[in-house]
Amino acid sequence: MKLIREEIEKVEVITEGTGKSTRLYIKGPFLQAETVNRNGRMYPMSIMEREVNRYNEQYVQKGRALGELGHPDTPSINLERASHKITSLSEDGNSFYGKALILDTPYGQIVKNFIDNDVNLGVSSRAMGSLVQTKEGYNLVQDDFKLANICIVLMLSLSLAIGLLL
């Protein structure tokens, strides 16, 4: 198995409450299935549904679905880097929409500052699993896929990201 990371484009920012009870959230599509993504991977819906259900039961519903700012190279959460908590994750067609509370932690404060300054943020899933190359040329995610967490990342345009890799 290898670490599998996926990025989703810009998320929406929501403010709830007023005064000292104001809370900042991001929401939008956090995961996608049944489509070849820009990383050349496709997640079968049955596998993604199973993992989202498991993640919801073991993490979201128990208030343990923390995520980090950035894109670490391991599936584990470093609690010192926690920036948000996933509060919901539900299916809508081939996408899974999430909502995440931005925490009042050092890294959560960085996220808030980015939002205040119109930085283009997105989300990135981290998981473990195997891939099989198909004859069509994309990598198909296999049944050993295990969703680990969903992090907040800086979204680069695809052409800029390619330029940075060259």
LOMI-928726 format. One record per atom (N, C-alpha, C, CB): residue in three letters; atom name; z, y, x. Coordinates in steps of 0.1 Angstrom, whole numbers, always signed. Atoms other than C-alpha are relative to their C-alpha. Glycine has a CB too. Layout:
<sites>
aa,at,c3,c2,c1
ALA,CA,Z,Y,X
...
</sites>
This chain:
<sites>
aa,at,c3,c2,c1
MET,N,+0,-12,+8
MET,CA,+0,+0,+0
MET,C,+0,+12,+9
MET,CB,+12,+0,-10
LYS,N,+0,-13,-8
LYS,CA,-6,+36,+11
LYS,C,+5,+11,-9
LYS,CB,-14,+2,+5
LEU,N,-4,-12,+8
LEU,CA,+6,+70,+0
LEU,C,-13,+6,-6
LEU,CB,+7,+10,+9
ILE,N,+11,-6,+8
ILE,CA,-17,+84,-27
ILE,C,+4,+14,-5
ILE,CB,-5,-9,-11
ARG,N,-4,-14,+4
ARG,CA,-17,+122,-33
ARG,C,-12,+5,-8
ARG,CB,+4,+9,+12
GLU,N,+10,-6,+8
GLU,CA,-37,+140,-60
GLU,C,+4,+14,-4
GLU,CB,-3,-8,-13
GLU,N,-3,-14,+4
GLU,CA,-39,+177,-68
GLU,C,-8,+4,-13
GLU,CB,-4,+10,+11
ILE,N,+5,-5,+13
ILE,CA,-45,+193,-102
ILE,C,-1,+16,+2
ILE,CB,+8,-4,-12
GLU,N,+2,-15,-1
GLU,CA,-59,+229,-105
GLU,C,+12,+8,-6
GLU,CB,-13,+3,-7
LYS,N,-10,-10,+4
LYS,CA,-39,+259,-115
LYS,C,+8,-4,-13
LYS,CB,-6,+14,-1
VAL,N,-9,+3,+12
VAL,CA,-10,+255,-139
VAL,C,+4,+14,-7
VAL,CB,+13,-7,+4
GLU,N,-4,-12,+8
GLU,CA,+2,+280,-166
GLU,C,+15,+2,+3
GLU,CB,-3,-2,-15
VAL,N,-13,-4,-2
VAL,CA,+34,+299,-161
VAL,C,+6,+5,-13
VAL,CB,+2,+11,+11
ILE,N,-7,-4,+12
ILE,CA,+59,+303,-190
ILE,C,+14,+5,+3
ILE,CB,+0,-13,-10
THR,N,-13,-6,-1
THR,CA,+90,+324,-193
THR,C,+7,-3,-14
THR,CB,+1,+15,+4
GLU,N,-7,+2,+12
GLU,CA,+116,+313,-219
GLU,C,+14,+6,+1
GLU,CB,+1,-15,-3
GLY,N,-13,-6,+0
GLY,CA,+147,+331,-229
GLY,C,+0,+15,+4
GLY,CB,+10,-7,+8
THR,N,-1,-13,-4
THR,CA,+159,+366,-221
THR,C,+13,+3,+8
THR,CB,+0,+10,-12
GLY,N,-11,-4,-8
GLY,CA,+183,+383,-197
GLY,C,+4,-11,+10
GLY,CB,+12,+3,-9
LYS,N,-5,+10,-9
LYS,CA,+205,+359,-177
LYS,C,-4,-14,-4
LYS,CB,+15,+1,+1
SER,N,+4,+13,+5
SER,CA,+193,+330,-198
SER,C,-15,-2,+2
SER,CB,+4,-3,-14
THR,N,+15,+2,-2
THR,CA,+156,+335,-187
THR,C,-2,-12,+9
THR,CB,-6,+13,+6
ARG,N,+4,+12,-8
ARG,CA,+140,+303,-174
ARG,C,-15,+1,+2
ARG,CB,+4,-13,-7
LEU,N,+14,+0,-3
LEU,CA,+107,+300,-157
LEU,C,-5,-14,+1
LEU,CB,-3,+7,+14
TYR,N,+6,+13,+0
TYR,CA,+84,+270,-162
TYR,C,-14,+0,+4
TYR,CB,+1,-7,-14
ILE,N,+14,+2,-1
ILE,CA,+50,+257,-152
ILE,C,-4,-11,-10
ILE,CB,-4,-3,+15
LYS,N,+5,+11,+8
LYS,CA,+29,+236,-175
LYS,C,-15,-1,+1
LYS,CB,+5,+2,-15
GLY,N,+15,+3,-1
GLY,CA,-5,+220,-177
GLY,C,-2,-14,+3
GLY,CB,-6,+9,+11
PRO,N,+3,+14,-4
PRO,CA,-23,+188,-168
PRO,C,+6,-3,+13
PRO,CB,-15,-2,-1
PHE,N,-6,+5,-12
PHE,CA,-2,+170,-142
PHE,C,-7,-12,+6
PHE,CB,+15,-2,-2
LEU,N,+6,+13,-5
LEU,CA,-21,+137,-140
LEU,C,-12,-2,-9
LEU,CB,+10,-12,-2
GLN,N,+12,+4,+8
GLN,CA,-55,+124,-151
GLN,C,-4,-14,+3
GLN,CB,-12,+10,+4
ALA,N,+5,+14,-1
ALA,CA,-70,+90,-158
ALA,C,-14,-1,-5
ALA,CB,+9,-10,-8
GLU,N,+13,+3,+5
GLU,CA,-104,+75,-164
GLU,C,-11,+9,+4
GLU,CB,+0,-2,-15
THR,N,+10,-9,-5
THR,CA,-123,+101,-144
THR,C,+1,+0,+15
THR,CB,+2,+14,-6
VAL,N,+0,-1,-14
VAL,CA,-133,+102,-108
VAL,C,+4,+14,+4
VAL,CB,-14,-4,+7
ASN,N,-5,-14,-4
ASN,CA,-113,+131,-92
ASN,C,-7,+5,+12
ASN,CB,+15,-1,+1
ARG,N,+7,-5,-11
ARG,CA,-123,+153,-64
ARG,C,+4,-7,+13
ARG,CB,+3,+15,+1
ASN,N,-4,+9,-12
ASN,CA,-105,+129,-39
ASN,C,-8,-13,-1
ASN,CB,+15,-2,+0
GLY,N,+8,+12,+0
GLY,CA,-130,+102,-50
GLY,C,+8,-12,-5
GLY,CB,-6,-3,+13
ARG,N,-8,+11,+6
ARG,CA,-104,+82,-69
ARG,C,+0,+0,-15
ARG,CB,+15,+1,+5
MET,N,-1,+1,+14
MET,CA,-102,+69,-104
MET,C,+12,-9,-4
MET,CB,-13,-7,-6
TYR,N,-12,+6,+5
TYR,CA,-70,+59,-122
TYR,C,-2,-6,-13
TYR,CB,+13,+9,-1
PRO,N,+2,+6,+13
PRO,CA,-74,+33,-150
PRO,C,+12,+5,-9
PRO,CB,+0,-15,+1
MET,N,-10,-5,+10
MET,CA,-56,+45,-182
MET,C,+12,-9,-1
MET,CB,-7,+2,-13
SER,N,-11,+10,+2
SER,CA,-36,+13,-186
SER,C,+11,+1,+12
SER,CB,-5,-14,+0
ILE,N,-9,-1,-11
ILE,CA,-21,+18,-151
ILE,C,+8,+13,-1
ILE,CB,-7,-1,+13
MET,N,-7,-13,+0
MET,CA,-14,+55,-155
MET,C,+10,+1,-12
MET,CB,-11,+11,-2
GLU,N,-10,+0,+12
GLU,CA,+2,+50,-190
GLU,C,+12,-8,+4
GLU,CB,-7,-7,-12
ARG,N,-12,+8,-4
ARG,CA,+25,+23,-176
ARG,C,+9,+8,+9
ARG,CB,-5,-13,+7
GLU,N,-8,-7,-10
GLU,CA,+36,+45,-147
GLU,C,+6,+13,-6
GLU,CB,-9,+4,+12
VAL,N,-5,-12,+7
VAL,CA,+40,+77,-168
VAL,C,+12,-5,-9
VAL,CB,-10,+7,-8
ASN,N,-12,+5,+8
ASN,CA,+62,+56,-192
ASN,C,+12,-3,+8
ASN,CB,-5,-12,-9
ARG,N,-11,+3,-9
ARG,CA,+82,+43,-164
ARG,C,+7,+12,+6
ARG,CB,-5,-10,+12
TYR,N,-5,-13,-6
TYR,CA,+86,+77,-148
TYR,C,+8,+8,-10
TYR,CB,-12,+8,+6
ASN,N,-7,-7,+11
ASN,CA,+96,+92,-181
ASN,C,+14,-6,-3
ASN,CB,-8,+0,-13
GLU,N,-13,+7,+3
GLU,CA,+123,+65,-187
GLU,C,+10,+1,+11
GLU,CB,-3,-15,-3
GLN,N,-9,+1,-12
GLN,CA,+137,+64,-152
GLN,C,+3,+14,+6
GLN,CB,-6,-8,+11
TYR,N,-2,-12,-6
TYR,CA,+134,+100,-142
TYR,C,+1,+12,-10
TYR,CB,-11,+3,+10
VAL,N,+1,-11,+8
VAL,CA,+124,+126,-168
VAL,C,+12,+0,-10
VAL,CB,-13,+1,-8
GLN,N,-11,+1,+10
GLN,CA,+148,+114,-196
GLN,C,+14,+0,+6
GLN,CB,-2,-12,-8
LYS,N,-13,+0,-7
LYS,CA,+176,+111,-171
LYS,C,+3,+13,+8
LYS,CB,+2,-12,+8
GLY,N,-2,-12,-7
GLY,CA,+172,+146,-157
GLY,C,-1,-1,+15
GLY,CB,+13,+6,-3
ARG,N,+1,+2,-15
ARG,CA,+162,+132,-122
ARG,C,-14,+2,+5
ARG,CB,+5,-14,+2
ALA,N,+14,-1,-4
ALA,CA,+125,+141,-121
ALA,C,-2,+13,+8
ALA,CB,-9,+0,-12
LEU,N,+1,-11,-9
LEU,CA,+127,+165,-92
LEU,C,-13,+0,+8
LEU,CB,+12,+1,+10
GLY,N,+12,-1,-9
GLY,CA,+97,+178,-72
GLY,C,+3,+10,+11
GLY,CB,-12,+3,-9
GLU,N,-2,-10,-11
GLU,CA,+93,+197,-40
GLU,C,-12,+10,+0
GLU,CB,-1,-8,+13
LEU,N,+10,-10,-3
LEU,CA,+73,+227,-29
LEU,C,-7,-6,+12
LEU,CB,+6,+14,+3
GLY,N,+8,+5,-11
GLY,CA,+45,+214,-7
GLY,C,-4,-14,-2
GLY,CB,+8,+1,+13
HIS,N,+6,+13,+1
HIS,CA,+29,+181,+0
HIS,C,+4,-10,+11
HIS,CB,-16,+1,+0
PRO,N,-5,+8,-11
PRO,CA,+51,+159,+22
PRO,C,-8,-13,+1
PRO,CB,+15,-4,-3
ASP,N,+8,+12,-3
ASP,CA,+37,+127,+37
ASP,C,+8,-13,-4
ASP,CB,-3,-1,+14
THR,N,-7,+12,+5
THR,CA,+63,+103,+21
THR,C,+2,+1,-15
THR,CB,+14,-1,+8
PRO,N,-3,-1,+15
PRO,CA,+70,+94,-15
PRO,C,+14,+4,-4
PRO,CB,-3,-14,-6
SER,N,-14,-4,+3
SER,CA,+107,+103,-12
SER,C,+2,+15,-2
SER,CB,+9,-5,+11
ILE,N,-4,-15,+2
ILE,CA,+122,+136,-24
ILE,C,+10,+4,+10
ILE,CB,+5,+2,-15
ASN,N,-10,-6,-8
ASN,CA,+140,+156,+1
ASN,C,+7,+11,-8
ASN,CB,-7,+7,+13
LEU,N,-8,-9,+9
LEU,CA,+167,+173,-20
LEU,C,+1,+14,+4
LEU,CB,+13,-6,-3
GLU,N,-1,-14,-5
GLU,CA,+169,+203,+2
GLU,C,-13,+8,-3
GLU,CB,+2,+0,+15
ARG,N,+13,-7,+3
ARG,CA,+132,+211,-6
ARG,C,-3,+0,-15
ARG,CB,-11,-7,+7
ALA,N,+2,+0,+14
ALA,CA,+136,+206,-44
ALA,C,-3,+14,-6
ALA,CB,+11,-7,-8
SER,N,+4,-13,+5
SER,CA,+119,+234,-63
SER,C,-1,+0,-15
SER,CB,-13,+5,+6
HIS,N,+2,+0,+15
HIS,CA,+115,+222,-99
HIS,C,+5,-14,-5
HIS,CB,-15,+2,-3
LYS,N,-4,+13,+7
LYS,CA,+125,+195,-124
LYS,C,-10,-1,-12
LYS,CB,+15,+1,-5
ILE,N,+9,+3,+11
ILE,CA,+99,+179,-147
ILE,C,+9,-2,-13
ILE,CB,-9,-13,+3
THR,N,-7,+1,+13
THR,CA,+112,+183,-183
THR,C,-8,-8,-11
THR,CB,+4,+14,-5
SER,N,+8,+8,+9
SER,CA,+83,+166,-201
SER,C,-13,-4,+6
SER,CB,-2,+8,-13
LEU,N,+12,+6,-5
LEU,CA,+53,+145,-194
LEU,C,-6,-9,-11
LEU,CB,+1,-8,+13
SER,N,+5,+7,+12
SER,CA,+31,+133,-223
SER,C,-16,-1,+1
SER,CB,+4,+7,-13
GLU,N,+14,+3,+0
GLU,CA,-4,+119,-229
GLU,C,-8,+8,-10
GLU,CB,-2,-15,-3
ASP,N,+10,-7,+8
ASP,CA,-33,+139,-243
ASP,C,-14,-4,+4
ASP,CB,+3,+15,+0
GLY,N,+13,+5,-5
GLY,CA,-66,+121,-241
GLY,C,+2,-8,+13
GLY,CB,-10,+11,+1
ASN,N,+0,+6,-13
ASN,CA,-72,+111,-205
ASN,C,+9,+8,+10
ASN,CB,-14,-2,+6
SER,N,-9,-8,-8
SER,CA,-47,+137,-192
SER,C,+14,-2,-4
SER,CB,-4,+15,-1
PHE,N,-14,+1,+3
PHE,CA,-10,+137,-190
PHE,C,+6,+14,+3
PHE,CB,+8,-11,+9
TYR,N,-5,-14,-1
TYR,CA,+5,+172,-196
TYR,C,+15,+0,+3
TYR,CB,-3,+8,-12
GLY,N,-14,-1,-4
GLY,CA,+37,+182,-180
GLY,C,+5,+14,-1
GLY,CB,+3,-5,+14
LYS,N,-7,-13,+0
LYS,CA,+63,+210,-181
LYS,C,+11,-2,+10
LYS,CB,+5,+4,-14
ALA,N,-11,+0,-10
ALA,CA,+86,+218,-152
ALA,C,+7,+13,+1
ALA,CB,-7,-4,+14
LEU,N,-9,-12,-2
LEU,CA,+116,+241,-149
LEU,C,+0,+3,+15
LEU,CB,+14,-4,-6
ILE,N,-2,-4,-14
ILE,CA,+116,+261,-117
ILE,C,+15,+2,+2
ILE,CB,-8,+14,+2
LEU,N,-14,+1,-3
LEU,CA,+150,+256,-102
LEU,C,+5,+13,+8
LEU,CB,+4,-12,+8
ASP,N,-6,-11,-8
ASP,CA,+173,+283,-87
ASP,C,+5,-6,+13
ASP,CB,+12,+7,-8
THR,N,-3,+6,-13
THR,CA,+172,+266,-53
THR,C,-8,+9,+10
THR,CB,-4,-15,+1
PRO,N,+8,-8,-10
PRO,CA,+159,+281,-20
PRO,C,-16,-2,-2
PRO,CB,+3,-4,+14
TYR,N,+14,+2,+2
TYR,CA,+125,+265,-26
TYR,C,-5,+4,-14
TYR,CB,-4,-15,+3
GLY,N,+4,-5,+13
GLY,CA,+125,+273,-63
GLY,C,-2,+15,+0
GLY,CB,+11,-4,-10
GLN,N,+2,-14,-2
GLN,CA,+130,+309,-53
GLN,C,-13,+4,+7
GLN,CB,+12,+6,+8
ILE,N,+13,-2,-6
ILE,CA,+100,+307,-31
ILE,C,-11,-1,-10
ILE,CB,-3,-10,+12
VAL,N,+10,+2,+11
VAL,CA,+80,+293,-61
VAL,C,+0,+13,-9
VAL,CB,+3,-12,-8
LYS,N,-1,-12,+8
LYS,CA,+92,+322,-82
LYS,C,-6,+12,+6
LYS,CB,+15,+4,-3
ASN,N,+7,-11,-8
ASN,CA,+81,+347,-55
ASN,C,-15,-1,+0
ASN,CB,+6,+1,+14
PHE,N,+14,+2,+1
PHE,CA,+47,+331,-54
PHE,C,-6,+4,-14
PHE,CB,-3,-15,+3
ILE,N,+4,-3,+14
ILE,CA,+44,+334,-92
ILE,C,+0,+15,-2
ILE,CB,+9,-7,-10
ASP,N,+0,-15,+1
ASP,CA,+55,+370,-91
ASP,C,-11,+7,+7
ASP,CB,+14,+5,+5
ASN,N,+11,-6,-8
ASN,CA,+28,+377,-66
ASN,C,-14,-6,-2
ASN,CB,+3,+0,+15
ASP,N,+13,+5,+4
ASP,CA,+0,+359,-84
ASP,C,-6,-10,+9
ASP,CB,-10,+11,-3
VAL,N,+5,+11,-9
VAL,CA,-3,+330,-59
VAL,C,-5,-11,-9
VAL,CB,+11,-5,+10
ASN,N,+6,+10,+8
ASN,CA,-26,+303,-73
ASN,C,+7,-14,+3
ASN,CB,-15,-1,+3
LEU,N,-7,+13,-2
LEU,CA,-3,+272,-77
LEU,C,-6,-11,-9
LEU,CB,+15,+2,-3
GLY,N,+4,+12,+8
GLY,CA,-11,+237,-89
GLY,C,+11,-10,+2
GLY,CB,-14,-5,+4
VAL,N,-9,+11,-2
VAL,CA,+6,+204,-89
VAL,C,-7,-12,+7
VAL,CB,+6,-5,-14
SER,N,+5,+11,-8
SER,CA,+2,+173,-68
SER,C,+9,-12,-2
SER,CB,-1,+3,+15
SER,N,-8,+12,+2
SER,CA,+13,+138,-76
SER,C,+0,-8,+13
SER,CB,-6,-9,-11
ARG,N,-1,+9,-11
ARG,CA,+26,+114,-49
ARG,C,+4,-13,-6
ARG,CB,+11,+5,+10
ALA,N,-2,+14,+5
ALA,CA,+25,+77,-54
ALA,C,-3,-10,+11
ALA,CB,-9,-3,-12
MET,N,+3,+11,-9
MET,CA,+23,+44,-36
MET,C,-10,-9,-7
MET,CB,+12,-8,+6
GLY,N,+9,+9,+6
GLY,CA,-5,+20,-42
GLY,C,-12,-4,+8
GLY,CB,-5,+5,-13
SER,N,+12,+5,-7
SER,CA,-37,+2,-32
SER,C,-12,+6,-7
SER,CB,+0,-15,+1
LEU,N,+13,-4,+4
LEU,CA,-73,+13,-35
LEU,C,-10,-10,+3
LEU,CB,-3,+14,+6
VAL,N,+12,+9,-3
VAL,CA,-105,-7,-38
VAL,C,-12,+8,-2
VAL,CB,+0,-13,-10
GLN,N,+12,-7,+0
GLN,CA,-138,+8,-30
GLN,C,-10,-7,-10
GLN,CB,-7,+1,+14
THR,N,+10,+5,+9
THR,CA,-163,+3,-59
THR,C,-14,+1,+5
THR,CB,+2,+7,-14
LYS,N,+14,-1,-4
LYS,CA,-200,-3,-56
LYS,C,-6,+14,-4
LYS,CB,-8,-11,-7
GLU,N,+5,-14,+4
GLU,CA,-204,+32,-73
GLU,C,+5,+10,+10
GLU,CB,+6,+3,-14
GLY,N,-4,-9,-10
GLY,CA,-187,+47,-43
GLY,C,+14,+7,-1
GLY,CB,-10,+10,+2
TYR,N,-13,-6,+1
TYR,CA,-153,+58,-56
TYR,C,+11,-11,+2
TYR,CB,+2,+6,-14
ASN,N,-12,+9,-2
ASN,CA,-118,+43,-49
ASN,C,+7,-2,-14
ASN,CB,+9,+5,+10
LEU,N,-6,+3,+13
LEU,CA,-103,+25,-79
LEU,C,+15,-3,+3
LEU,CB,-6,-12,-7
VAL,N,-15,+3,-2
VAL,CA,-64,+26,-80
VAL,C,+3,-13,-6
VAL,CB,+8,+12,-7
GLN,N,-4,+13,+4
GLN,CA,-49,-8,-83
GLN,C,+13,-1,-7
GLN,CB,+0,-9,+12
ASP,N,-12,+3,+8
ASP,CA,-21,-24,-104
ASP,C,+13,+2,+7
ASP,CB,-1,-13,-6
ASP,N,-13,-2,-7
ASP,CA,+5,-19,-77
ASP,C,+4,+15,+1
ASP,CB,-1,-6,+14
PHE,N,-3,-14,+0
PHE,CA,+4,+19,-82
PHE,C,+14,+3,-6
PHE,CB,-11,+7,-9
LYS,N,-14,-4,+4
LYS,CA,+39,+35,-84
LYS,C,+1,+15,+1
LYS,CB,+11,-7,+8
LEU,N,-2,-15,-1
LEU,CA,+42,+72,-93
LEU,C,+14,+3,+5
LEU,CB,-2,+6,-15
ALA,N,-13,-3,-7
ALA,CA,+69,+87,-71
ALA,C,+5,+14,-5
ALA,CB,-1,+0,+15
ASN,N,-5,-13,+4
ASN,CA,+70,+124,-80
ASN,C,-12,+9,-1
ASN,CB,+10,+6,+9
ILE,N,+10,-10,+2
ILE,CA,+50,+155,-88
ILE,C,+5,+13,+6
ILE,CB,-3,+3,-16
CYS,N,-4,-11,-7
CYS,CA,+51,+185,-65
CYS,C,-8,+12,-3
CYS,CB,+0,-3,+15
ILE,N,+8,-13,+1
ILE,CA,+40,+222,-65
ILE,C,-7,+2,+13
ILE,CB,+10,+11,-5
VAL,N,+8,-2,-12
VAL,CA,+13,+230,-41
VAL,C,-9,+13,-2
VAL,CB,-10,-12,+3
LEU,N,+9,-11,-1
LEU,CA,-9,+259,-31
LEU,C,-14,-5,-3
LEU,CB,+0,+8,+13
MET,N,+14,+5,+3
MET,CA,-44,+255,-46
MET,C,-10,+8,+8
MET,CB,-3,+1,-15
LEU,N,+12,-6,-7
LEU,CA,-73,+262,-23
LEU,C,-12,-3,-7
LEU,CB,+0,-5,+15
SER,N,+13,+3,+6
SER,CA,-108,+264,-35
SER,C,-5,-12,+8
SER,CB,-10,+12,+1
LEU,N,+6,+12,-7
LEU,CA,-127,+232,-26
LEU,C,-8,+3,+12
LEU,CB,-8,-8,-10
SER,N,+7,-4,-11
SER,CA,-150,+250,-3
SER,C,+9,+5,+12
SER,CB,-10,+11,-3
LEU,N,-9,-4,-11
LEU,CA,-121,+266,+16
LEU,C,+7,-12,+6
LEU,CB,+10,+10,-6
ALA,N,-7,+12,-5
ALA,CA,-103,+233,+18
ALA,C,-9,-8,+9
ALA,CB,+5,-9,-12
ILE,N,+9,+7,-9
ILE,CA,-134,+216,+33
ILE,C,-2,+8,+13
ILE,CB,-14,-1,-7
GLY,N,+1,-8,-12
GLY,CA,-138,+245,+57
GLY,C,+12,-2,+10
GLY,CB,-1,+15,-3
LEU,N,-12,+2,-8
LEU,CA,-102,+240,+69
LEU,C,+0,-13,+7
LEU,CB,+12,+2,-8
LEU,N,+1,+14,-5
LEU,CA,-109,+203,+75
LEU,C,-10,-1,+12
LEU,CB,-3,-10,-11
LEU,N,+11,+1,-10
LEU,CA,-140,+210,+97
LEU,C,+4,+5,+13
LEU,CB,-12,+7,-5
</sites>
